[in-house]
Amino acid sequence: MAGHSKWANIQHRKGRQDEKRGKAWTRVIREIMVAARLGGGDTSANPRLRLAIEKAKAVNLPVETVKRNIDKATGNLEGVNYEEIRYEGYGIAGAALIVDCMTDNRVRTVAEVRHAFSKYGGNLGTDGSVSFQFKHCGQLVFAPGTSEDKVMEIALEAGAEDVISDDDGAIEVLTAPADFESVKAALEAAGLKPEIAEVTMRAENSVELAGDDAERMQKLLDVIEDLDDVQDVFHNAVLSA
């Protein structure tokens, strides 16, 4: 199945995330704590915690820190209780945004998110206002030049839902969230290492933005992503200079 050109957009997003590596530890710690609190501290029985620990390794979070925060979340140590909140809204030119937060103060968080939207040209919407434009799925992205036939053979045999060849040669593998780990393991065992591998909210359609609109949208995204309580931002804007 063919898809739109998005490799540059994905690399751009990944690059900006790398620039903000200083905040990555805080986000990963919160994800570990919530995953452990909801599903327990046993990684063999808690896939969400396994993924959070993978993220922790990717940003070089010390093992002792991981263990300490699992203990906090499961009641072995006193710690802060975080709750998950999702906000939906619109950016420049009607681009759709989903903002996932973890917070110990809901009132503070909604005030900060609403302020960011209103100050930088967006609008905070209601629950369900844009989420229907996204698919909750596992996503593995392979760089241009990867063998599409090999990816397709391994991925579909392992239980992937779809394999998409983008216009610029990148290959996307989409899975049900529950199948993400097994499909990823099968691909890596075959020597196929994805550039990006995550359970995400994938936009079903896109809004192309260029020039001033693209700059304004990037500013809005930067401001929202920099908020202390924000974990993830998903959007359907394709930004070009």
C-alpha positions as CSV (number, residue, x, y, z in Angstrom):
1,M,0.0,0.0,0.0
2,A,1.4,3.4,-0.9
3,G,1.5,6.3,1.5
4,H,2.4,10.0,1.5
5,S,6.0,11.3,1.8
6,K,6.7,11.7,5.5
7,W,10.3,10.6,6.1
8,A,11.6,14.2,6.3
9,N,8.8,15.1,8.7
10,I,9.5,12.1,10.9
11,Q,13.3,12.9,11.0
12,H,12.5,16.5,11.8
13,R,10.4,15.4,14.7
14,K,13.0,13.0,15.9
15,G,15.7,15.7,15.7
16,R,13.7,18.1,17.7
17,Q,13.1,15.5,20.4
18,D,16.8,14.8,20.6
19,E,17.4,18.5,21.2
20,K,15.1,18.3,24.2
21,R,16.9,15.3,25.7
22,G,17.1,17.1,29.0
23,K,13.4,16.7,29.6
24,A,13.3,13.1,28.4
25,W,14.3,11.6,31.8
26,T,11.3,13.4,33.5
27,R,8.9,12.1,30.9
28,V,10.2,8.5,31.0
29,I,10.1,8.5,34.8
30,R,6.5,9.5,34.8
31,E,5.6,6.9,32.2
32,I,7.4,4.2,34.3
33,M,5.5,5.3,37.4
34,V,2.1,5.3,35.8
35,A,2.7,2.0,33.9
36,A,3.8,0.3,37.2
37,R,1.0,1.7,39.2
38,L,-1.6,0.6,36.7
39,G,-0.2,-2.8,35.7
40,G,2.2,-3.7,38.5
41,G,6.0,-3.9,38.7
42,D,6.4,-7.3,37.0
43,T,7.6,-6.5,33.4
44,S,6.7,-10.0,32.2
45,A,3.1,-9.3,32.9
46,N,3.1,-5.5,32.1
47,P,3.8,-4.7,28.4
48,R,3.4,-1.0,29.0
49,L,6.1,-1.0,31.7
50,R,8.4,-3.0,29.3
51,L,8.0,-0.3,26.7
52,A,8.7,2.4,29.3
53,I,11.9,0.7,30.4
54,E,13.0,0.5,26.7
55,K,12.5,4.2,26.4
56,A,14.5,4.7,29.6
57,K,17.4,2.7,28.1
58,A,17.2,4.8,25.0
59,V,17.8,8.0,27.0
60,N,20.3,6.4,29.3
61,L,18.3,6.6,32.5
62,P,20.2,4.8,35.2
63,V,18.9,1.4,36.2
64,E,18.7,2.4,39.9
65,T,16.4,5.3,38.9
66,V,14.1,3.0,37.0
67,K,13.9,0.5,39.9
68,R,13.3,3.3,42.5
69,N,10.4,4.7,40.5
70,I,8.8,1.3,40.0
71,D,9.0,0.8,43.7
72,K,7.4,4.2,44.4
73,A,4.6,3.5,42.0
74,T,3.9,0.1,43.4
75,G,3.8,1.3,47.0
76,N,7.2,0.2,48.2
77,L,8.3,3.8,48.5
78,E,6.5,7.0,49.1
79,G,6.1,9.0,45.9
80,V,3.9,11.4,43.9
81,N,0.8,10.0,42.2
82,Y,0.4,11.1,38.6
83,E,-2.8,10.9,36.6
84,E,-3.1,10.8,32.8
85,I,-5.1,13.4,31.0
86,R,-5.6,13.9,27.2
87,Y,-6.4,17.2,25.6
88,E,-7.6,17.7,22.0
89,G,-7.5,20.8,19.9
90,Y,-6.7,22.6,16.7
91,G,-3.5,24.3,15.6
92,I,-2.8,26.6,12.6
93,A,-5.1,26.1,9.6
94,G,-7.2,23.6,11.5
95,A,-4.4,21.0,12.0
96,A,-5.5,18.5,14.6
97,L,-3.5,18.1,17.9
98,I,-3.7,15.5,20.7
99,V,-1.8,16.4,23.9
100,D,-1.1,13.6,26.4
101,C,-0.2,14.8,29.9
102,M,0.8,13.3,33.3
103,T,0.1,15.5,36.2
104,D,-0.2,15.7,40.0
105,N,-2.3,18.9,39.6
106,R,-5.1,18.8,37.0
107,V,-6.0,22.5,37.5
108,R,-2.5,23.7,36.7
109,T,-2.1,21.5,33.7
110,V,-5.3,22.5,31.9
111,A,-4.6,26.2,32.5
112,E,-1.1,25.8,31.0
113,V,-2.3,23.9,28.0
114,R,-5.2,26.2,27.3
115,H,-2.9,29.3,27.6
116,A,-0.4,27.8,25.1
117,F,-3.2,27.0,22.6
118,S,-4.8,30.4,22.8
119,K,-1.5,32.5,22.9
120,Y,0.0,30.8,19.8
121,G,-2.9,30.6,17.4
122,G,-4.6,27.3,18.4
123,N,-7.9,26.4,20.0
124,L,-8.4,23.8,22.8
125,G,-11.3,21.5,21.8
126,T,-13.5,19.1,23.6
127,D,-13.0,15.4,24.2
128,G,-13.3,13.5,20.9
129,S,-13.1,16.7,18.8
130,V,-10.1,15.4,16.8
131,S,-9.2,11.9,18.1
132,F,-11.3,10.3,15.5
133,Q,-8.7,11.5,13.0
134,F,-6.0,9.3,14.6
135,K,-5.4,5.6,14.9
136,H,-4.0,4.1,18.1
137,C,-1.4,1.7,16.8
138,G,2.1,0.4,16.8
139,Q,4.3,2.1,14.2
140,L,7.7,1.0,13.0
141,V,9.4,3.2,10.4
142,F,12.3,1.9,8.3
143,A,14.7,4.2,6.4
144,P,14.5,4.6,2.6
145,G,16.5,1.8,0.9
146,T,15.3,-0.9,3.3
147,S,14.0,-4.0,1.4
148,E,10.2,-3.6,1.2
149,D,9.7,-7.2,0.3
150,K,11.7,-8.5,3.3
151,V,9.9,-6.1,5.7
152,M,6.5,-7.1,4.3
153,E,7.2,-10.8,4.5
154,I,8.5,-10.7,8.1
155,A,6.0,-8.1,9.4
156,L,2.8,-9.7,8.0
157,E,3.9,-13.2,9.1
158,A,4.4,-11.8,12.6
159,G,0.9,-10.3,12.7
160,A,1.3,-6.7,11.5
161,E,-1.9,-5.1,10.2
162,D,-0.4,-3.2,7.3
163,V,2.9,-2.3,5.5
164,I,3.0,1.1,3.8
165,S,5.5,2.3,1.3
166,D,5.8,6.1,1.4
167,D,6.6,8.3,-1.6
168,D,10.1,9.0,-0.4
169,G,11.0,5.3,0.1
170,A,10.4,5.0,3.8
171,I,8.5,1.9,4.9
172,E,5.9,1.9,7.7
173,V,4.7,-1.2,9.5
174,L,1.5,-0.8,11.5
175,T,0.3,-3.1,14.2
176,A,-2.4,-3.4,16.8
177,P,-0.9,-2.0,20.1
178,A,-1.0,-5.5,21.6
179,D,1.0,-7.0,18.7
180,F,3.7,-4.2,18.6
181,E,6.3,-6.0,20.7
182,S,6.1,-9.3,18.9
183,V,6.2,-7.7,15.4
184,K,9.2,-5.5,16.4
185,A,11.0,-8.5,17.8
186,A,10.5,-10.6,14.6
187,L,11.7,-7.7,12.4
188,E,14.8,-7.1,14.6
189,A,15.6,-10.9,14.7
190,A,15.6,-10.7,10.9
191,G,18.2,-7.9,10.9
192,L,15.6,-5.2,10.2
193,K,16.1,-2.3,12.7
194,P,13.5,0.4,12.6
195,E,14.5,4.1,12.9
196,I,11.4,4.8,14.9
197,A,9.4,2.2,16.9
198,E,6.6,3.3,19.1
199,V,2.9,2.8,20.1
200,T,1.4,6.1,18.9
201,M,-1.6,8.0,17.7
202,R,-1.0,8.0,13.9
203,A,-2.8,10.7,11.9
204,E,-5.2,9.2,9.3
205,N,-5.0,12.3,7.1
206,S,-2.6,15.3,6.9
207,V,-2.7,19.1,6.7
208,E,0.1,20.5,4.6
209,L,1.6,23.8,6.0
210,A,4.3,25.9,4.5
211,G,5.9,29.3,5.0
212,D,4.5,31.4,7.8
213,D,1.8,28.9,8.7
214,A,4.5,26.1,9.1
215,E,6.6,28.4,11.4
216,R,3.6,29.3,13.5
217,M,2.6,25.7,13.8
218,Q,6.1,24.7,14.8
219,K,6.1,27.4,17.5
220,L,2.8,26.2,18.9
221,L,4.2,22.6,19.0
222,D,7.4,23.7,20.7
223,V,5.6,25.7,23.4
224,I,3.2,22.8,24.1
225,E,5.9,20.2,24.2
226,D,8.0,22.3,26.6
227,L,5.2,22.3,29.2
228,D,6.3,20.4,32.3
229,D,3.3,18.1,32.4
230,V,3.2,17.2,28.7
231,Q,4.3,13.6,27.8
232,D,3.5,13.4,24.1
233,V,2.0,15.6,21.3
234,F,0.5,14.0,18.2
235,H,-0.6,16.1,15.2
236,N,-1.5,15.8,11.5
237,A,0.5,18.7,10.2
238,V,3.1,18.2,7.5
239,L,5.5,21.1,7.8
240,S,7.7,22.4,5.0
241,A,9.8,25.5,4.7
